[in-house]
């Protein structure tokens, strides 16, 4: 691929690696990739977008996640990495306010939007050329198919044949939930109807639809030739110790969701300020620690005992946070003065956070049967989740009861998808057991 008249040549197979040839070259309407962790799906997509933008001088790209604030540390960072990987930094102007990338020789742009502000998604007007492509990262976050349809409709309009341009929406995601609408829409082929007239589907892990409009594929860490020995050992250990998780996070298979712990929840936009004005509503904050493999998770909720309702209005969900960074994140979110119940297994971290400035953080008391008692208590409440709490939605829709060796459910939840679930239990502990004496 020639970048400019100075004849700088980029050898794409060396830069991109293997495993994505058909995905890279597909030009139909929908290009969909479900994949395991470390499968290169996001990095390959970022490289593909930057390469395409430089090959097609009138094309512009829209990059989307459900919540706008998650873009900077995900897609925006991946695209900056791709620009550096391709060695074309001199040709791109990168802005962080607003998030935007411009290919300087032509003025083409990469725009960034969140579905939490739908007007900004549907009202994009490009300055040069045409809006041709959209990339939806972590597409599983979009729980409503109608939200996707709205985005799909915004990438419309003819492009001149002589330009060679084409319209395409790319979806990349981890396949946590087999019941997600994406599976039927893009990985399901209707092959008939049942006795009641309902459609019957045949599902594919890799296929191109007969009309040529869908290319859907599954990738995993085995096609990532740049993983080192330590990376591979993580998956080998997962394969031995947690086959269920390995099937999804290792091989990119669909997560089989059967026996949810919490079924009394719904996704619904609400104004936390209005809810907090209700007479008996109290705030509740809980913190679960993580670092390398697990995220640090902060649950932010409002609770009404009278209405038996929990409103989940905000969250923190991030790996590799030191205690100082946790303090900075919580302070930036505006919750430094709130009473936060944290995992009592890390007293040193709690002390450090208190010394840093989270003066009202306290250890959760836990105790015998605290998990089952906490779950039973929360099951008596309706949980309303703000759409921006994408990680809470991901966890609560995958948090299931564990099974014994014979496949029977047991009275214990699985040890995954539980970071915000645990933080919620800590936050609600006083409502379950009654507050301990406190003099702060």
C-alpha positions as CSV (number, residue, x, y, z in Angstrom):
1,X,0.0,0.0,0.0
2,X,1.5,3.3,-1.0
3,X,0.9,6.1,1.4
4,X,2.2,9.1,-0.6
5,X,4.3,10.0,-3.6
6,X,7.4,9.5,-1.5
7,X,6.8,5.8,-1.9
8,X,6.7,4.6,1.7
9,X,5.5,1.0,1.4
10,X,3.8,-0.8,4.3
11,X,3.7,-4.6,4.1
12,X,0.3,-5.3,5.7
13,X,0.9,-9.1,6.4
14,X,3.9,-8.1,8.5
15,X,2.0,-5.4,10.4
16,X,-1.4,-7.1,10.8
17,X,-0.6,-10.7,11.2
18,X,-2.7,-13.7,10.3
19,X,-6.3,-14.9,10.9
20,X,-8.3,-12.1,9.4
21,X,-7.9,-12.2,5.6
22,X,-11.6,-12.6,4.8
23,X,-12.7,-10.1,7.5
24,X,-10.2,-7.5,6.2
25,X,-11.3,-7.6,2.6
26,X,-15.1,-8.0,3.0
27,X,-17.2,-5.2,1.5
28,X,-20.8,-6.2,2.3
29,X,-23.1,-4.2,4.6
30,X,-22.4,-6.0,7.9
31,X,-19.0,-7.2,9.1
32,X,-19.3,-8.9,12.5
33,X,-16.6,-10.4,14.6
34,X,-17.2,-12.2,17.9
35,X,-13.9,-13.2,19.6
36,X,-12.2,-14.2,22.7
37,X,-9.9,-12.1,24.8
38,X,-6.5,-11.4,23.0
39,X,-7.9,-12.4,19.6
40,X,-6.7,-9.2,17.9
41,X,-10.2,-8.3,16.8
42,X,-10.1,-4.7,18.0
43,X,-6.5,-4.0,16.9
44,X,-7.1,-5.6,13.5
45,X,-10.3,-3.5,13.0
46,X,-8.3,-0.3,14.0
47,X,-5.6,-1.1,11.5
48,X,-8.2,-1.8,8.8
49,X,-9.9,1.5,9.4
50,X,-6.8,3.6,9.2
51,X,-5.6,1.7,6.1
52,X,-9.0,2.0,4.4
53,X,-9.2,5.7,5.2
54,X,-5.9,6.3,3.4
55,X,-6.9,4.1,0.5
56,X,-10.3,5.8,-0.1
57,X,-9.9,9.6,-0.2
58,X,-13.6,10.4,0.2
59,X,-14.5,8.0,3.0
60,X,-15.3,9.0,6.6
61,X,-15.8,6.7,9.6
62,X,-18.0,6.8,12.6
63,X,-16.8,4.9,15.7
64,X,-19.5,4.1,18.3
65,X,-19.9,2.6,21.7
66,X,-23.0,2.6,23.8
67,X,-21.5,5.1,26.3
68,X,-19.4,8.0,24.9
69,X,-17.1,8.2,27.9
70,X,-15.8,4.7,27.3
71,X,-14.4,5.6,23.8
72,X,-11.3,7.4,24.8
73,X,-9.7,4.5,26.6
74,X,-10.8,1.9,24.0
75,X,-11.4,2.7,20.3
76,X,-9.6,6.0,20.3
77,X,-6.5,4.5,21.9
78,X,-6.6,1.5,19.5
79,X,-6.8,3.8,16.5
80,X,-3.8,5.8,17.8
81,X,-2.0,2.6,18.3
82,X,-2.8,1.6,14.7
83,X,-1.5,4.9,13.3
84,X,1.8,4.3,15.1
85,X,1.9,0.7,14.1
86,X,1.6,1.7,10.5
87,X,4.2,4.4,10.9
88,X,1.9,7.1,9.5
89,X,1.8,9.6,12.4
90,X,2.9,12.5,10.2
91,X,-0.3,12.1,8.1
92,X,-2.8,12.3,11.0
93,X,-4.1,15.0,13.2
94,X,-5.5,13.7,16.5
95,X,-7.7,15.7,18.8
96,X,-9.0,14.8,22.3
97,X,-11.4,17.7,22.7
98,X,-13.6,16.8,20.9
99,X,-12.4,13.2,20.1
100,X,-11.6,13.3,16.4
101,X,-9.0,12.1,13.9
102,X,-8.3,13.8,10.6
103,X,-6.3,12.4,7.7
104,X,-4.4,15.6,6.8
105,X,-3.8,15.1,3.0
106,X,-7.6,15.0,2.3
107,X,-9.4,16.2,5.4
108,X,-11.3,12.9,5.9
109,X,-12.3,12.4,9.5
110,X,-13.0,9.6,12.1
111,X,-15.8,10.7,14.3
112,X,-16.5,9.3,17.8
113,X,-20.0,9.1,19.3
114,X,-22.0,7.4,22.0
115,X,-25.5,6.0,21.8
116,X,-26.2,7.7,25.1
117,X,-26.6,10.9,22.9
118,X,-28.6,9.6,19.9
119,X,-29.1,13.0,18.4
120,X,-25.3,13.3,17.9
121,X,-25.2,9.9,16.2
122,X,-28.0,10.6,13.7
123,X,-27.1,14.1,12.9
124,X,-23.5,13.7,11.7
125,X,-22.7,15.8,8.6
126,X,-19.3,15.2,7.0
127,X,-17.3,18.0,5.6
128,X,-15.6,16.1,2.8
129,X,-16.8,13.0,0.9
130,X,-19.3,10.5,2.5
131,X,-19.9,8.8,5.8
132,X,-19.2,5.3,4.6
133,X,-18.2,3.2,7.6
134,X,-19.2,2.7,11.2
135,X,-17.4,0.6,13.9
136,X,-19.3,-0.5,16.9
137,X,-16.9,-1.8,19.6
138,X,-18.2,-4.0,22.5
139,X,-21.4,-4.3,20.5
140,X,-22.9,-6.6,23.2
141,X,-23.4,-3.5,25.2
142,X,-26.3,-2.5,22.9
143,X,-29.0,-4.5,24.5
144,X,-31.8,-3.0,22.3
145,X,-31.9,-4.0,18.7
146,X,-33.8,-0.8,17.9
147,X,-30.8,1.3,19.0
148,X,-28.7,-0.6,16.4
149,X,-31.4,0.0,13.8
150,X,-31.2,3.7,14.5
151,X,-27.5,3.7,13.9
152,X,-27.9,1.5,10.8
153,X,-30.3,4.0,9.3
154,X,-27.8,6.8,9.8
155,X,-25.3,5.1,7.5
156,X,-27.5,5.5,4.4
157,X,-27.3,7.2,1.1
158,X,-25.8,6.3,-2.3
159,X,-22.1,6.8,-3.1
160,X,-20.9,7.4,-6.6
161,X,-19.9,4.1,-8.3
162,X,-16.8,5.5,-9.8
163,X,-15.3,6.2,-6.3
164,X,-15.2,2.5,-5.4
165,X,-16.7,3.4,-2.0
166,X,-19.0,1.1,-0.1
167,X,-21.2,1.4,3.1
168,X,-20.4,-0.9,6.0
169,X,-21.0,-1.4,9.7
170,X,-18.5,-3.4,11.7
171,X,-19.4,-5.0,15.0
172,X,-16.8,-6.4,17.4
173,X,-17.6,-7.9,20.7
174,X,-17.0,-10.7,23.3
175,X,-19.9,-13.2,23.0
176,X,-21.0,-13.4,26.6
177,X,-24.7,-14.2,26.1
178,X,-26.1,-16.5,23.5
179,X,-29.5,-14.9,23.9
180,X,-28.3,-11.5,22.7
181,X,-30.1,-10.3,19.6
182,X,-26.8,-10.1,17.7
183,X,-26.6,-13.9,17.5
184,X,-29.9,-14.4,15.7
185,X,-29.5,-11.4,13.4
186,X,-26.0,-12.0,12.2
187,X,-25.0,-15.5,13.0
188,X,-28.4,-17.1,12.4
189,X,-29.7,-18.3,9.0
190,X,-33.4,-18.9,8.8
191,X,-33.9,-22.4,7.4
192,X,-37.7,-22.8,7.9
193,X,-40.5,-22.4,10.4
194,X,-41.9,-24.6,13.2
195,X,-45.4,-25.9,13.6
196,X,-46.5,-22.6,15.1
197,X,-45.0,-20.6,12.2
198,X,-42.0,-19.3,14.2
199,X,-38.7,-19.1,12.3
200,X,-36.2,-21.8,12.7
201,X,-32.5,-20.9,12.6
202,X,-29.3,-22.6,11.8
203,X,-26.5,-20.9,13.6
204,X,-23.0,-20.4,12.2
205,X,-19.7,-19.5,13.9
206,X,-18.3,-18.4,10.5
207,X,-20.3,-17.6,7.4
208,X,-21.3,-15.2,4.6
209,X,-25.0,-14.8,4.1
210,X,-26.4,-15.9,0.7
211,X,-27.1,-12.3,-0.2
212,X,-23.5,-11.3,0.5
213,X,-24.5,-8.6,3.0
214,X,-23.3,-10.3,6.2
215,X,-19.9,-11.7,7.0
216,X,-19.8,-13.0,10.6
217,X,-16.8,-14.7,12.0
218,X,-15.4,-16.1,15.3
219,X,-11.8,-15.6,16.3
220,X,-9.7,-16.5,19.4
221,X,-6.3,-16.1,21.0
222,X,-4.9,-18.9,18.9
223,X,-4.6,-16.6,15.8
224,X,-2.6,-14.1,17.8
225,X,1.0,-14.8,17.0
226,X,2.2,-12.0,19.2
227,X,1.2,-13.5,22.6
228,X,4.1,-14.4,24.8
229,X,4.5,-17.4,27.0
230,X,3.0,-15.7,30.0
231,X,-0.1,-14.7,28.0
232,X,-0.6,-18.3,26.7
233,X,-0.2,-19.7,30.2
234,X,-3.3,-17.7,31.3
235,X,-5.4,-19.4,28.7
236,X,-3.9,-22.8,29.5
237,X,-4.7,-22.4,33.2
238,X,-8.2,-21.3,32.3
239,X,-8.7,-24.3,30.1
240,X,-7.7,-26.6,33.0
241,X,-9.5,-24.9,35.8
242,X,-12.5,-23.2,34.3
243,X,-13.6,-24.9,31.1
244,X,-16.9,-23.0,31.0
245,X,-15.1,-19.7,30.9
246,X,-12.4,-21.0,28.5
247,X,-15.1,-21.8,26.0
248,X,-16.1,-18.2,25.9
249,X,-13.1,-16.1,26.9
250,X,-10.6,-18.5,25.4
251,X,-12.3,-19.9,22.2
252,X,-14.9,-17.2,21.5
253,X,-17.9,-19.4,21.9
254,X,-21.3,-18.1,23.0
255,X,-21.9,-17.8,26.7
256,X,-24.7,-20.1,27.7
257,X,-26.9,-18.2,30.2
258,X,-29.1,-20.5,32.2
259,X,-30.3,-19.8,35.7
260,X,-29.7,-16.1,36.3
261,X,-29.2,-15.1,39.9
262,X,-31.1,-11.9,39.4
263,X,-34.0,-11.9,37.1
264,X,-35.8,-8.9,38.6
265,X,-34.0,-6.2,36.6
266,X,-34.6,-3.9,33.6
267,X,-32.6,-1.3,31.7
268,X,-34.2,2.1,31.9
269,X,-33.0,5.7,31.7
270,X,-33.8,7.8,34.7
271,X,-32.6,11.0,36.4
272,X,-30.7,10.2,39.6
273,X,-31.4,13.6,41.0
274,X,-35.2,13.1,40.7
275,X,-35.0,9.6,42.3
276,X,-32.8,10.9,45.2
277,X,-35.6,13.4,46.1
278,X,-38.0,10.6,47.0
279,X,-38.6,10.6,50.8
280,X,-37.1,7.3,51.8
281,X,-34.4,6.9,49.1
282,X,-30.8,6.4,50.3
283,X,-27.6,6.3,48.4
284,X,-25.4,3.1,48.5
285,X,-21.8,2.7,47.3
286,X,-19.8,-0.5,47.3
287,X,-16.2,-1.2,46.2
288,X,-14.7,-4.5,45.1
289,X,-11.0,-4.6,44.6
290,X,-9.2,-6.0,41.5
291,X,-6.0,-5.4,39.7
292,X,-4.3,-7.6,37.0
293,X,-7.0,-10.1,36.0
294,X,-10.1,-8.6,37.6
295,X,-11.4,-5.0,37.5
296,X,-11.8,-2.7,40.4
297,X,-15.6,-2.2,40.6
298,X,-17.5,0.6,42.2
299,X,-21.3,0.2,42.5
300,X,-23.3,3.5,42.7
301,X,-26.9,3.1,43.6
302,X,-30.1,4.5,45.2
303,X,-32.4,2.4,47.2
304,X,-36.0,2.6,48.4
305,X,-37.1,0.1,51.0
306,X,-40.7,1.3,50.6
307,X,-40.7,0.8,46.8
308,X,-38.4,-2.2,47.0
309,X,-36.3,-0.8,44.2
310,X,-32.6,-0.3,43.6
311,X,-31.6,2.3,41.0
312,X,-28.1,1.7,39.5
313,X,-26.9,5.0,38.2
314,X,-23.1,4.9,37.9
315,X,-20.1,2.6,38.0
316,X,-16.3,2.3,37.9
317,X,-15.0,-0.8,36.2
318,X,-11.3,-0.8,35.4
319,X,-8.2,-3.1,35.7
320,X,-4.7,-2.2,36.9
321,X,-5.8,0.6,39.2
322,X,-3.5,1.3,42.1
323,X,-5.1,2.6,45.3
324,X,-4.0,6.1,44.4
325,X,-5.7,5.8,41.1
326,X,-8.9,4.4,42.7
327,X,-9.0,7.5,44.9
328,X,-8.5,9.8,41.8
329,X,-11.2,8.0,39.8
330,X,-13.7,8.1,42.6
331,X,-12.9,11.8,43.3
332,X,-13.3,12.7,39.6
333,X,-16.7,10.9,39.6
334,X,-17.7,13.1,42.5
335,X,-18.1,10.4,45.1
336,X,-15.2,11.1,47.4
337,X,-17.4,12.2,50.3
338,X,-19.8,9.3,50.0
339,X,-19.9,6.4,52.5
340,X,-18.4,3.5,50.6
341,X,-18.4,-0.1,51.8
342,X,-15.4,-2.0,50.5
343,X,-14.3,-5.6,50.4
344,X,-12.9,-6.4,53.9
345,X,-10.4,-8.9,52.5
346,X,-8.1,-5.9,51.7
347,X,-7.8,-3.9,54.9
348,X,-4.5,-2.3,53.8
349,X,-6.1,-1.0,50.6
350,X,-9.0,0.4,52.7
351,X,-6.6,2.2,55.0
352,X,-4.6,3.6,52.1
353,X,-7.8,4.9,50.4
354,X,-8.9,6.5,53.7
355,X,-5.5,8.2,54.1
356,X,-5.7,9.4,50.5
357,X,-9.0,11.2,51.1
358,X,-11.9,8.7,51.0
359,X,-12.5,9.4,54.6
360,X,-15.9,7.5,54.8
361,X,-14.8,4.2,53.3
362,X,-15.4,1.3,55.6
363,X,-14.9,-2.5,55.3
364,X,-17.9,-4.6,54.6
365,X,-18.6,-7.0,57.5
366,X,-19.3,-10.1,55.3
367,X,-19.5,-13.1,57.6
368,X,-21.0,-16.5,57.3
369,X,-23.5,-17.0,54.4
370,X,-23.1,-13.3,53.5
371,X,-23.2,-14.1,49.8
372,X,-26.4,-16.1,49.9
373,X,-28.1,-13.8,52.4
374,X,-27.2,-10.7,50.4
375,X,-28.4,-12.3,47.1
376,X,-31.7,-13.4,48.8
377,X,-32.2,-9.8,50.1
378,X,-31.5,-8.2,46.7
379,X,-33.8,-10.7,44.9
380,X,-36.7,-9.1,46.8
381,X,-36.0,-5.8,45.0
382,X,-36.6,-4.6,41.5
383,X,-33.3,-3.4,40.0
384,X,-33.5,-0.5,37.5
385,X,-30.2,0.0,35.6
386,X,-29.3,3.2,33.8
387,X,-28.2,2.5,30.2
388,X,-24.7,4.0,30.9
389,X,-23.9,1.3,33.4
390,X,-22.8,-1.1,30.6
391,X,-20.6,-3.3,32.9
392,X,-23.4,-3.8,35.4
393,X,-25.7,-4.8,32.6
394,X,-23.1,-7.2,31.3
395,X,-22.6,-8.8,34.7
396,X,-26.2,-9.0,35.8
397,X,-27.2,-10.7,32.5
398,X,-24.5,-13.3,32.9
399,X,-24.4,-13.9,36.7
400,X,-25.8,-17.4,37.1
401,X,-26.0,-20.2,39.6
402,X,-23.1,-22.7,39.6
403,X,-23.7,-26.3,38.6
404,X,-22.4,-29.5,40.1
405,X,-20.6,-32.3,38.2
406,X,-24.0,-33.6,36.9
407,X,-25.1,-30.2,35.6
408,X,-27.5,-29.5,38.4
409,X,-27.7,-26.0,39.8
410,X,-26.4,-25.5,43.3
411,X,-27.0,-22.7,45.8
412,X,-23.9,-20.8,45.0
413,X,-23.3,-18.3,42.1
414,X,-20.5,-18.8,39.6
415,X,-17.2,-17.1,40.4
416,X,-17.2,-14.7,37.5
417,X,-19.3,-11.8,36.3
418,X,-19.4,-10.9,40.0
419,X,-17.3,-7.8,40.6
420,X,-20.2,-5.3,40.5
421,X,-22.5,-7.9,41.9
422,X,-20.2,-8.2,45.0
423,X,-19.9,-4.4,45.2
424,X,-23.7,-4.1,45.2
425,X,-23.9,-6.6,48.1
426,X,-21.3,-4.6,50.1
427,X,-23.2,-1.4,49.4
428,X,-26.5,-2.8,50.7
429,X,-25.0,-4.6,53.7
430,X,-26.4,-2.1,56.3
431,X,-29.9,-2.4,54.9
432,X,-29.6,-6.2,55.2
433,X,-28.0,-6.5,58.6
434,X,-28.6,-3.0,60.2
435,X,-25.8,-0.5,60.6
436,X,-22.9,-1.0,63.0
437,X,-22.1,1.8,65.4
438,X,-20.2,4.6,63.7
439,X,-18.9,7.9,65.0
440,X,-17.8,9.6,61.7
